[in-house]
Amino acid sequence: MTELEKVNYLFIINDAPYGNERPFNALRLALNLIKRPEVNISVFLMGDGVNCAIARQNTPEGYYNVERMLKSLAKRGKVAT
């Protein structure tokens, strides 16, 4: 499959990493889509969303570690802040 035949998805995250589930849900969907060979994923962090990329965050109890999810995605996709 050539690069032109791949489906491109862009996720724009502009919410803080904790306090609601939007960043978590976006990253969870992106992590599942990136497993498919016919898919390219790009993530753009803006506004409060750039806080998702802060290293060594204290994850509130009951939340997933957004930093870890973002690192895993950055290894396989494109992340821009």
OpenMM code with the backbone's topology and positions (N, CA, C; nanometers):
from openmm import Vec3, app, unit

residues = "MET THR GLU LEU GLU LYS VAL ASN TYR LEU PHE ILE ILE ASN ASP ALA PRO TYR GLY ASN GLU ARG PRO PHE ASN ALA LEU ARG LEU ALA LEU ASN LEU ILE LYS ARG PRO GLU VAL ASN ILE SER VAL PHE LEU MET GLY ASP GLY VAL ASN CYS ALA ILE ALA ARG GLN ASN THR PRO GLU GLY TYR TYR ASN VAL GLU ARG MET LEU LYS SER LEU ALA LYS ARG GLY LYS VAL ALA THR".split()
positions = [
    Vec3(0.0846, -0.1169, 0.0000),
    Vec3(0.0000, 0.0000, 0.0000),
    Vec3(0.0895, 0.1236, 0.0000),
    Vec3(0.0615, 0.2174, -0.0879),
    Vec3(0.1423, 0.3394, -0.0952),
    Vec3(0.0922, 0.4425, 0.0052),
    Vec3(0.1754, 0.5427, 0.0269),
    Vec3(0.1411, 0.6501, 0.1207),
    Vec3(0.0143, 0.7236, 0.0762),
    Vec3(-0.0094, 0.7335, -0.0544),
    Vec3(-0.1276, 0.8027, -0.1054),
    Vec3(-0.2563, 0.7257, -0.0810),
    Vec3(-0.2461, 0.5951, -0.0650),
    Vec3(-0.3645, 0.5135, -0.0426),
    Vec3(-0.4049, 0.5068, 0.1039),
    Vec3(-0.3251, 0.5615, 0.1917),
    Vec3(-0.3562, 0.5567, 0.3342),
    Vec3(-0.4615, 0.6615, 0.3705),
    Vec3(-0.5374, 0.6322, 0.4741),
    Vec3(-0.6371, 0.7245, 0.5261),
    Vec3(-0.5705, 0.8073, 0.6351),
    Vec3(-0.5870, 0.9378, 0.6286),
    Vec3(-0.5267, 1.0291, 0.7260),
    Vec3(-0.6317, 1.0778, 0.8253),
    Vec3(-0.5961, 1.0731, 0.9532),
    Vec3(-0.6817, 1.1256, 1.0585),
    Vec3(-0.6044, 1.2308, 1.1361),
    Vec3(-0.6686, 1.3416, 1.1652),
    Vec3(-0.6100, 1.4478, 1.2465),
    Vec3(-0.6944, 1.4632, 1.3717),
    Vec3(-0.6305, 1.4517, 1.4875),
    Vec3(-0.6966, 1.4741, 1.6154),
    Vec3(-0.6470, 1.6066, 1.6711),
    Vec3(-0.7385, 1.6965, 1.7011),
    Vec3(-0.7035, 1.8242, 1.7620),
    Vec3(-0.7519, 1.8190, 1.9060),
    Vec3(-0.6568, 1.8269, 1.9981),
    Vec3(-0.6894, 1.8215, 2.1412),
    Vec3(-0.6658, 1.9601, 2.1987),
    Vec3(-0.7715, 2.0213, 2.2505),
    Vec3(-0.7576, 2.1544, 2.3081),
    Vec3(-0.8135, 2.1637, 2.4500),
    Vec3(-0.8324, 2.0486, 2.5138),
    Vec3(-0.8765, 2.0452, 2.6532),
    Vec3(-0.7628, 1.9989, 2.7426),
    Vec3(-0.7664, 2.0418, 2.8681),
    Vec3(-0.6672, 1.9995, 2.9663),
    Vec3(-0.6719, 1.8477, 2.9815),
    Vec3(-0.5587, 1.7868, 3.0185),
    Vec3(-0.5529, 1.6405, 3.0232),
    Vec3(-0.6453, 1.5776, 3.1265),
    Vec3(-0.6753, 1.6483, 3.2313),
    Vec3(-0.7599, 1.5920, 3.3364),
    Vec3(-0.8730, 1.6891, 3.3682),
    Vec3(-0.9855, 1.6362, 3.4108),
    Vec3(-1.1015, 1.7182, 3.4414),
    Vec3(-1.2208, 1.6789, 3.3555),
    Vec3(-1.1929, 1.6282, 3.2360),
    Vec3(-1.2969, 1.5685, 3.1521),
    Vec3(-1.2314, 1.4563, 3.0727),
    Vec3(-1.3106, 1.3839, 2.9972),
    Vec3(-1.2587, 1.2654, 2.9288),
    Vec3(-1.2251, 1.2883, 2.7822),
    Vec3(-1.2395, 1.4098, 2.7304),
    Vec3(-1.2169, 1.4327, 2.5877),
    Vec3(-1.0749, 1.4013, 2.5424),
    Vec3(-0.9699, 1.4503, 2.6104),
    Vec3(-0.8349, 1.4144, 2.5656),
    Vec3(-0.8094, 1.2633, 2.5730),
    Vec3(-0.8543, 1.2011, 2.6798),
    Vec3(-0.8388, 1.0568, 2.6956),
    Vec3(-0.9076, 0.9823, 2.5821),
    Vec3(-1.0319, 1.0188, 2.5503),
    Vec3(-1.1060, 0.9501, 2.4443),
    Vec3(-1.0408, 0.9712, 2.3078),
    Vec3(-0.9914, 1.0918, 2.2816),
    Vec3(-0.9239, 1.1178, 2.1542),
    Vec3(-0.7982, 1.0325, 2.1418),
    Vec3(-0.7188, 1.0273, 2.2470),
    Vec3(-0.5954, 0.9484, 2.2434),
    Vec3(-0.6243, 0.7989, 2.2370),
    Vec3(-0.7262, 0.7553, 2.3046),
    Vec3(-0.7637, 0.6140, 2.3012),
    Vec3(-0.8053, 0.5733, 2.1596),
    Vec3(-0.8854, 0.6566, 2.0939),
    Vec3(-0.9258, 0.6278, 1.9572),
    Vec3(-0.8048, 0.6310, 1.8630),
    Vec3(-0.7180, 0.7307, 1.8792),
    Vec3(-0.5986, 0.7407, 1.7943),
    Vec3(-0.5086, 0.6190, 1.8125),
    Vec3(-0.4908, 0.5729, 1.9356),
    Vec3(-0.4062, 0.4563, 1.9617),
    Vec3(-0.4632, 0.3294, 1.8986),
    Vec3(-0.5934, 0.3190, 1.8918),
    Vec3(-0.6542, 0.2021, 1.8279),
    Vec3(-0.6474, 0.2116, 1.6760),
    Vec3(-0.6643, 0.3304, 1.6219),
    Vec3(-0.6577, 0.3465, 1.4764),
    Vec3(-0.5163, 0.3271, 1.4221),
    Vec3(-0.4158, 0.3688, 1.4984),
    Vec3(-0.2779, 0.3626, 1.4493),
    Vec3(-0.2297, 0.2188, 1.4329),
    Vec3(-0.2998, 0.1245, 1.4913),
    Vec3(-0.2642, -0.0170, 1.4764),
    Vec3(-0.2911, -0.0675, 1.3347),
    Vec3(-0.3734, 0.0036, 1.2605),
    Vec3(-0.4087, -0.0380, 1.1249),
    Vec3(-0.3034, 0.0117, 1.0263),
    Vec3(-0.2539, -0.0752, 0.9390),
    Vec3(-0.1482, -0.0342, 0.8464),
    Vec3(-0.1935, 0.0679, 0.7423),
    Vec3(-0.3220, 0.0791, 0.7176),
    Vec3(-0.3713, 0.1705, 0.6147),
    Vec3(-0.4052, 0.3097, 0.6693),
    Vec3(-0.3621, 0.3390, 0.7923),
    Vec3(-0.4001, 0.4635, 0.8588),
    Vec3(-0.2770, 0.5438, 0.8994),
    Vec3(-0.2835, 0.6747, 0.8773),
    Vec3(-0.1865, 0.7702, 0.9311),
    Vec3(-0.2581, 0.8554, 1.0352),
    Vec3(-0.1926, 0.8761, 1.1484),
    Vec3(-0.2511, 0.9551, 1.2562),
    Vec3(-0.1635, 1.0767, 1.2824),
    Vec3(-0.2296, 1.1917, 1.2984),
    Vec3(-0.1619, 1.3134, 1.3436),
    Vec3(-0.2413, 1.3691, 1.4606),
    Vec3(-0.1694, 1.4175, 1.5613),
    Vec3(-0.2326, 1.4777, 1.6781),
    Vec3(-0.1771, 1.6186, 1.6927),
    Vec3(-0.2654, 1.7148, 1.7059),
    Vec3(-0.2265, 1.8543, 1.7239),
    Vec3(-0.2777, 1.8990, 1.8596),
    Vec3(-0.1869, 1.9445, 1.9443),
    Vec3(-0.2233, 1.9922, 2.0776),
    Vec3(-0.2254, 2.1446, 2.0761),
    Vec3(-0.3346, 2.2022, 2.1219),
    Vec3(-0.3426, 2.3481, 2.1268),
    Vec3(-0.4183, 2.3908, 2.2525),
    Vec3(-0.4014, 2.5148, 2.2905),
    Vec3(-0.4689, 2.5661, 2.4097),
    Vec3(-0.4293, 2.4846, 2.5319),
    Vec3(-0.5274, 2.4476, 2.6113),
    Vec3(-0.5015, 2.3671, 2.7308),
    Vec3(-0.4528, 2.2265, 2.6965),
    Vec3(-0.4711, 2.1839, 2.5721),
    Vec3(-0.4278, 2.0515, 2.5293),
    Vec3(-0.2776, 2.0318, 2.5338),
    Vec3(-0.1993, 2.1404, 2.5268),
    Vec3(-0.0536, 2.1247, 2.5329),
    Vec3(-0.0107, 2.0716, 2.6694),
    Vec3(-0.0951, 2.0866, 2.7688),
    Vec3(-0.0631, 2.0319, 2.9012),
    Vec3(-0.0614, 1.8794, 2.9017),
    Vec3(-0.1164, 1.8164, 2.7994),
    Vec3(-0.1108, 1.6707, 2.7876),
    Vec3(0.0329, 1.6233, 2.7676),
    Vec3(0.1199, 1.7096, 2.7157),
    Vec3(0.2572, 1.6715, 2.6831),
    Vec3(0.3567, 1.7035, 2.7949),
    Vec3(0.3105, 1.7515, 2.9073),
    Vec3(0.4012, 1.7827, 3.0189),
    Vec3(0.4514, 1.6520, 3.0801),
    Vec3(0.5823, 1.6428, 3.0947),
    Vec3(0.6434, 1.5207, 3.1493),
    Vec3(0.6213, 1.5100, 3.2996),
    Vec3(0.6129, 1.3856, 3.3471),
    Vec3(0.6053, 1.3515, 3.4894),
    Vec3(0.4893, 1.4229, 3.5616),
    Vec3(0.3738, 1.4176, 3.5008),
    Vec3(0.2556, 1.4762, 3.5635),
    Vec3(0.2075, 1.3890, 3.6780),
    Vec3(0.1423, 1.4491, 3.7735),
    Vec3(0.0745, 1.3722, 3.8774),
    Vec3(-0.0644, 1.3387, 3.8241),
    Vec3(-0.0865, 1.2100, 3.8016),
    Vec3(-0.2154, 1.1663, 3.7488),
    Vec3(-0.3150, 1.1573, 3.8638),
    Vec3(-0.4273, 1.2302, 3.8530),
    Vec3(-0.5282, 1.2214, 3.9589),
    Vec3(-0.5830, 1.0799, 3.9711),
    Vec3(-0.6238, 1.0447, 4.0900),
    Vec3(-0.6786, 0.9122, 4.1143),
    Vec3(-0.8021, 0.8902, 4.0276),
    Vec3(-0.8081, 0.7748, 3.9634),
    Vec3(-0.9221, 0.7408, 3.8798),
    Vec3(-0.9060, 0.7810, 3.7339),
    Vec3(-0.7939, 0.8442, 3.6976),
    Vec3(-0.7696, 0.8863, 3.5592),
    Vec3(-0.6570, 0.8037, 3.4980),
    Vec3(-0.6583, 0.7925, 3.3659),
    Vec3(-0.5494, 0.7284, 3.2936),
    Vec3(-0.4364, 0.8291, 3.2770),
    Vec3(-0.3145, 0.7802, 3.2616),
    Vec3(-0.1988, 0.8670, 3.2435),
    Vec3(-0.1933, 0.9126, 3.0976),
    Vec3(-0.2367, 1.0355, 3.0731),
    Vec3(-0.2435, 1.0908, 2.9380),
    Vec3(-0.1038, 1.1060, 2.8794),
    Vec3(-0.0063, 1.1411, 2.9619),
    Vec3(0.1321, 1.1552, 2.9145),
    Vec3(0.1820, 1.0237, 2.8546),
    Vec3(0.1572, 0.9134, 2.9205),
    Vec3(0.2003, 0.7824, 2.8728),
    Vec3(0.1314, 0.7462, 2.7406),
    Vec3(0.0036, 0.7775, 2.7306),
    Vec3(-0.0705, 0.7510, 2.6075),
    Vec3(-0.0129, 0.8334, 2.4918),
    Vec3(0.0172, 0.9588, 2.5191),
    Vec3(0.0710, 1.0479, 2.4166),
    Vec3(0.2094, 1.0038, 2.3710),
    Vec3(0.2922, 0.9584, 2.4638),
    Vec3(0.4255, 0.9079, 2.4276),
    Vec3(0.4141, 0.7856, 2.3371),
    Vec3(0.3241, 0.6959, 2.3694),
    Vec3(0.3049, 0.5767, 2.2884),
    Vec3(0.2593, 0.6136, 2.1480),
    Vec3(0.1713, 0.7096, 2.1379),
    Vec3(0.1230, 0.7543, 2.0082),
    Vec3(0.2321, 0.8277, 1.9307),
    Vec3(0.3130, 0.9059, 1.9981),
    Vec3(0.4191, 0.9824, 1.9314),
    Vec3(0.5228, 0.8901, 1.8676),
    Vec3(0.5400, 0.7724, 1.9228),
    Vec3(0.6353, 0.6764, 1.8644),
    Vec3(0.5876, 0.6245, 1.7297),
    Vec3(0.4555, 0.6260, 1.7077),
    Vec3(0.4001, 0.5657, 1.5862),
    Vec3(0.3286, 0.6652, 1.4953),
    Vec3(0.2993, 0.7853, 1.5440),
    Vec3(0.2280, 0.8841, 1.4634),
    Vec3(0.2990, 1.0177, 1.4677),
    Vec3(0.2250, 1.1238, 1.4435),
    Vec3(0.2802, 1.2579, 1.4453),
    Vec3(0.2081, 1.3386, 1.5514),
    Vec3(0.2848, 1.4064, 1.6371),
    Vec3(0.2274, 1.4897, 1.7413),
    Vec3(0.2881, 1.6278, 1.7280),
    Vec3(0.2060, 1.7298, 1.7219),
    Vec3(0.2538, 1.8678, 1.7116),
    Vec3(0.1897, 1.9501, 1.8215),
    Vec3(0.2678, 2.0418, 1.8784),
    Vec3(0.2156, 2.1316, 1.9811),
    Vec3(0.2296, 2.2741, 1.9345),
] * unit.nanometer
topology = app.Topology()
chain = topology.addChain("A")
for resn in residues:
    res = topology.addResidue(resn, chain)
    for name in ("N", "CA", "C"):
        topology.addAtom(name, app.Element.getBySymbol(name[0]), res)
